[in-house]
């Protein structure tokens, strides 16, 4: 019975996406626009977009040691607070 309960619980978590939930958002850190992706380990990528079409024209990965993230998704880059950006109908976090 206990084994059946554990299997059912694991299936429920996988079906609802709880076990693999990732966050994906952009922040403005000074003159850098940074794409943040991850959940337990974070990736920070500096991006540049074309002004007309908002397409990504250039990007490079930034070292995680340059950033500090607090529990409420507040991000600091070299000790300075970054500003969360929203596009379209996305929710703004923080």
NORHU-V230276 format. One record per backbone hydrogen bond with DSSP energy under -1.0 kcal/mol. NH is the residue of the N-H (numbers start at 1). CO is the residue of the C=O. E is the energy in kcal/mol with one decimal. If there is no record, write none. Layout:
NH:CO:E ; NH:CO:E
This chain:
5:1:-2.1 ; 6:2:-2.1 ; 7:3:-2.3 ; 8:4:-2.4 ; 9:5:-2.3 ; 10:6:-2.5 ; 11:7:-2.3 ; 12:8:-2.0 ; 13:9:-2.2 ; 14:10:-2.2 ; 15:11:-2.5 ; 16:12:-2.0 ; 18:13:-1.1 ; 23:38:-3.0 ; 25:36:-2.2 ; 27:34:-2.7 ; 28:83:-3.2 ; 29:32:-3.4 ; 32:29:-2.0 ; 34:27:-3.2 ; 35:45:-3.4 ; 36:25:-3.6 ; 37:43:-2.1 ; 38:23:-2.1 ; 43:37:-2.8 ; 45:35:-2.4 ; 46:60:-2.6 ; 47:33:-2.9 ; 48:58:-2.2 ; 50:55:-2.5 ; 54:50:-1.4 ; 57:48:-3.1 ; 58:48:-1.3 ; 60:46:-1.8 ; 62:44:-3.4 ; 66:63:-1.6 ; 67:64:-1.8 ; 68:76:-2.0 ; 70:74:-2.7 ; 73:70:-1.7 ; 76:68:-2.8 ; 77:80:-2.8 ; 78:66:-2.7 ; 80:77:-1.7 ; 82:75:-3.2 ; 83:28:-2.7 ; 85:26:-2.4 ; 90:87:-2.0
